[in-house]
Amino acid sequence: MHSCLSLAATFLALVSLATLSTAERLVGRVLIYSRTLEYRHDSIPTAIQALKEKGPSYNILFDATEDPKLFTDENLSQYDALFFLHTTGDVLNGTNLAAFQKYLDLGGNFVGVHAASACLYTTPFYGKELGAWFTYHPVLQNATVNVLDHSHPSTSMLPDRWHIQEEMYNFDSDPRKLGAIVLLSADESTYVDTAPHAQQGTPHPSAWYQERGAGIQAGGVAGRSFYTSLGHLNETWQDNLFMSHVMGGLSWAIESNTTRFSDPDAQVGSTEISNYTIAVSSTATSSTPTASATSTANSKSSGQSLSLTPFALLSSASAIALGALALLA
């Protein structure tokens, strides 16, 4: 009987330690950069608001800026990912670009959305980290994209054929030549585009990822890179299915084990303790005609944050311990 009591006490102590560890996990910190020097999307404020609202559910804290002066070694070192949102033109200069390059070399992660492929055309390392630059798009119209890989956290919730209203981007090169894995492919038979665009390869890439971002210099530590060409309209950023796509890609990126979010010994990334309570699962349901599917988001093992709250852990431990004691009575 004494040994059973000791076992129950030991179990409670171990769970208490696990609870403390869960309560003190780091928050993923992400810098949204949305400076524009050419075309400006009016969906930028909507997108930033939507991202910040989704952040707590994924254990991610967002900062947002359009100030290139924040691209310094010291400032970027606190982020687990840089999120380029609708950036257009030469949005960084030489000094800022040097800090950006160093951040990537130290294991920093990159996420780009839509017009992020329409900036820094004369910066080779950015083009490699991104995967391919935007060339042109036909008029905004209804179209369909095919999901090529459902195993990725950015696509696991999507239907095989995703019906959207979007600017269907074309690119100057094939991201697969840099080692990117294409996740979404535009079905060119579902929309009108009469201009030639063979240089981007087939099937037509619309979203992709790089397990090791190609923008690093020799000797650098490669983080992850994710890009999606979708996201033009305000309504798109109000669509839960699209948000699950974007947040799935971002959460996958910061699980790279190259920043402090997933490796405490990393050289860059958040050092801030999370105050968020993360749900065990979440459901993504499209609320607009641009898409139609309902599913459960992947767990952290596939890229999204997943943890029981300290209260839930403690309650479970107490129940088990009480059950053990009851067996002794």
C-alpha positions in Angstrom: 0.0 0.0 0.0 2.8 2.4 0.9 4.5 1.8 -2.5 1.2 2.6 -4.3 0.8 5.8 -2.4 4.4 6.7 -3.3 3.6 5.9 -6.9 0.6 8.2 -6.9 2.6 11.0 -5.3 5.4 10.6 -7.8 2.9 10.7 -10.7 1.4 14.0 -9.4 4.9 15.5 -9.0 5.8 14.6 -12.6 2.5 16.0 -14.0 3.1 19.2 -12.0 6.5 19.6 -13.8 4.9 18.9 -17.1 2.2 21.5 -16.3 4.8 24.1 -15.5 6.6 23.4 -18.7 3.4 23.8 -20.7 2.6 27.0 -18.9 6.0 28.5 -19.6 6.3 27.6 -23.3 7.6 30.3 -25.6 5.2 32.2 -27.9 6.1 32.3 -31.6 6.8 35.9 -32.5 6.3 37.0 -36.1 7.0 40.4 -37.8 4.5 41.3 -40.5 6.1 43.6 -43.1 3.7 45.3 -45.5 5.5 48.3 -47.0 4.6 49.2 -50.6 6.3 51.5 -53.0 4.3 50.4 -56.1 0.8 48.9 -56.2 -0.9 48.8 -52.8 -3.5 46.3 -51.9 -6.4 47.7 -49.9 -6.7 44.3 -48.1 -3.5 45.0 -46.0 -5.3 46.3 -42.9 -7.9 43.5 -43.1 -5.1 40.9 -43.4 -3.2 42.3 -40.5 -6.3 42.3 -38.3 -7.2 38.8 -39.4 -3.7 37.5 -38.6 -3.6 39.1 -35.2 -7.0 37.7 -34.3 -5.9 34.2 -35.3 -2.6 34.4 -33.5 -3.6 33.3 -30.0 -5.1 30.1 -31.4 -1.7 29.2 -32.9 0.4 30.5 -30.0 1.7 33.3 -32.3 2.2 36.9 -31.4 2.3 39.3 -34.3 4.0 42.7 -34.7 3.3 44.7 -37.8 5.4 47.4 -39.5 6.1 49.3 -42.7 9.2 50.8 -41.4 12.4 49.4 -43.0 14.5 50.9 -40.2 13.3 48.0 -38.0 15.3 45.6 -40.2 18.3 45.6 -37.9 20.3 42.7 -36.5 19.1 43.3 -33.0 15.4 43.8 -33.8 15.1 40.9 -36.2 16.8 38.5 -33.8 13.6 38.4 -31.6 11.4 36.9 -34.4 10.7 33.3 -35.4 9.5 34.4 -38.8 9.3 37.4 -41.1 5.9 37.6 -42.8 6.0 39.6 -46.1 2.4 40.8 -46.8 1.6 42.4 -50.2 5.0 44.1 -50.3 5.8 45.8 -53.7 8.8 47.6 -55.0 12.2 48.0 -53.4 10.9 47.9 -49.8 14.4 47.5 -48.2 17.7 49.2 -48.8 21.3 48.0 -48.5 21.6 48.2 -44.7 18.2 46.7 -44.2 18.9 43.9 -46.7 22.1 43.0 -44.9 20.2 42.5 -41.7 17.6 40.5 -43.5 20.3 38.3 -45.0 21.9 37.8 -41.7 18.6 36.8 -40.1 18.1 34.1 -42.7 21.6 32.9 -42.3 21.1 32.5 -38.5 18.0 30.2 -39.1 15.2 32.7 -39.4 12.1 31.6 -41.2 10.3 33.4 -44.1 6.6 33.5 -45.1 5.3 35.4 -48.1 1.7 36.1 -49.2 0.4 37.2 -52.6 2.3 40.4 -53.7 5.3 39.4 -51.6 6.5 38.0 -54.9 6.4 41.5 -56.4 9.2 43.1 -54.5 13.0 43.2 -54.3 13.4 42.1 -57.9 17.1 43.0 -57.9 17.9 41.1 -54.7 19.0 37.6 -55.6 18.9 36.1 -52.1 15.3 37.3 -51.7 14.3 35.6 -55.0 15.8 32.3 -53.8 14.2 32.5 -50.4 10.9 33.4 -52.0 11.1 30.8 -54.7 9.9 32.8 -57.8 9.0 36.3 -58.7 5.6 37.5 -59.9 5.3 38.5 -63.6 1.7 39.2 -64.3 -1.9 38.1 -63.6 -5.0 38.0 -65.7 -8.1 39.9 -64.5 -9.6 39.0 -61.2 -12.0 36.1 -61.8 -13.3 32.8 -60.4 -10.8 29.9 -60.7 -9.9 26.6 -59.2 -6.7 25.4 -57.6 -5.8 21.8 -57.2 -4.3 20.5 -54.0 -1.2 18.5 -54.8 -0.3 17.5 -51.3 -2.7 17.2 -48.4 0.0 16.2 -45.9 1.2 19.8 -45.3 -0.4 21.9 -42.5 -1.3 24.6 -45.0 -3.3 22.2 -47.2 -4.6 19.5 -44.9 -8.0 21.2 -44.5 -8.5 22.0 -48.1 -10.7 20.2 -50.6 -9.0 18.5 -53.5 -10.3 21.2 -55.8 -10.5 24.6 -54.2 -12.8 27.1 -55.9 -11.7 30.7 -55.3 -12.0 34.2 -56.6 -8.5 35.5 -57.1 -5.7 37.1 -59.2 -4.1 34.0 -60.7 -0.4 34.8 -60.5 2.2 33.8 -63.0 5.9 33.6 -62.2 9.3 34.2 -63.9 10.7 30.8 -63.0 9.8 27.4 -61.6 10.3 27.3 -57.8 10.8 23.5 -58.0 14.3 24.3 -59.5 15.3 25.7 -56.1 14.0 22.6 -54.3 10.5 23.9 -53.5 7.6 21.6 -53.1 4.5 22.9 -54.8 1.3 22.5 -52.7 -1.3 24.2 -54.8 -1.6 24.3 -58.6 -3.8 26.6 -60.7 -6.1 24.7 -63.0 -5.7 26.8 -66.1 -8.8 25.3 -67.7 -11.0 27.1 -65.1 -10.1 30.7 -65.9 -9.1 32.9 -68.8 -5.4 33.7 -69.4 -4.2 34.0 -72.9 -0.6 35.2 -72.3 2.3 32.7 -72.5 3.9 31.6 -69.1 5.8 28.4 -69.7 8.8 29.5 -67.6 7.1 28.7 -64.3 6.8 25.0 -65.1 3.9 22.6 -64.8 1.7 22.1 -63.1 1.2 25.8 -62.6 2.6 26.7 -59.1 0.3 28.7 -56.8 1.7 27.9 -53.3 4.9 26.1 -52.2 7.3 25.6 -49.4 11.1 25.1 -48.9 12.2 22.9 -46.0 15.5 24.7 -46.3 15.2 28.2 -47.6 17.5 28.8 -50.6 18.2 32.4 -49.7 21.0 31.7 -47.2 24.7 32.3 -47.8 27.3 29.5 -47.6 27.7 28.3 -44.1 24.4 29.7 -43.0 21.6 27.8 -41.1 18.6 27.4 -43.4 15.2 28.0 -41.9 11.9 27.3 -43.6 10.2 29.2 -46.3 6.5 29.2 -47.3 4.7 31.2 -50.0 1.1 31.4 -51.2 0.0 33.5 -54.2 -3.6 33.8 -52.9 -4.9 36.6 -50.8 -5.8 39.6 -53.0 -9.3 40.4 -51.7 -10.5 41.7 -48.4 -13.1 38.9 -48.4 -10.4 36.3 -48.8 -8.9 37.4 -45.4 -12.3 37.0 -43.9 -12.6 33.4 -45.1 -11.8 30.9 -42.3 -10.6 28.3 -44.8 -8.1 30.6 -46.4 -6.9 31.7 -42.9 -6.3 28.1 -42.0 -4.2 27.8 -45.2 -2.1 30.8 -44.3 -1.8 30.0 -40.6 -1.0 26.4 -41.3 1.9 27.5 -43.5 3.2 30.0 -40.9 2.9 27.5 -38.0 4.8 24.9 -40.1 7.5 27.5 -40.8 8.2 28.4 -37.2 8.4 24.7 -36.2 11.7 24.6 -38.1 13.9 23.8 -35.1 16.1 26.7 -36.2 14.6 29.5 -34.0 14.0 29.6 -30.3 10.3 28.8 -30.7 11.3 25.2 -31.2 15.0 25.2 -30.3 16.1 27.1 -27.1 19.7 27.1 -28.3 18.9 28.8 -31.6 20.4 32.2 -32.5 17.2 34.0 -33.3 13.6 33.8 -32.3 11.3 34.7 -29.4 12.3 34.7 -25.8 8.8 35.7 -24.6 6.7 33.4 -22.5 3.3 32.6 -23.9 0.2 33.7 -22.1 -2.1 31.9 -24.7 -4.3 28.9 -24.0 -4.1 26.7 -27.0 -7.1 24.6 -28.0 -6.6 20.9 -28.5 -8.2 21.1 -32.0 -9.9 23.7 -34.2 -12.3 23.5 -37.1 -11.9 25.6 -40.3 -15.1 26.2 -42.2 -15.4 28.5 -45.2 -17.8 31.3 -44.7 -17.8 32.7 -48.2 -18.5 31.4 -51.7 -14.8 31.5 -52.5 -14.3 28.1 -51.0 -16.3 25.2 -49.6 -14.9 22.6 -47.1 -14.9 21.8 -43.4 -12.2 19.9 -41.6 -10.2 19.7 -38.4 -6.8 21.4 -38.4 -3.7 19.4 -37.9 -2.0 19.0 -34.5 1.4 20.4 -33.6 3.1 17.3 -34.9 2.1 18.5 -38.4 2.9 22.1 -37.8 0.2 23.7 -35.7 0.5 24.4 -32.0 -1.2 21.9 -29.7 -1.1 21.7 -25.9 -3.5 21.1 -23.1 -4.0 24.0 -20.7 -2.2 23.7 -17.3 -5.7 23.4 -15.7 -6.6 20.5 -17.9 -3.3 18.7 -17.2 -3.7 19.3 -13.5 -7.3 18.1 -13.5 -6.3 14.9 -15.4 -3.5 14.2 -13.0 -5.8 14.7 -10.0 -8.4 12.4 -11.4 -5.8 9.7 -12.1 -4.3 10.1 -8.6 -7.7 10.0 -7.0 -8.5 6.9 -8.9 -5.3 5.2 -7.7 -6.1 6.1 -4.2 -9.6 4.8 -4.5 -8.2 1.4 -5.6 -6.3 1.3 -2.3 -9.4 1.9 -0.2 
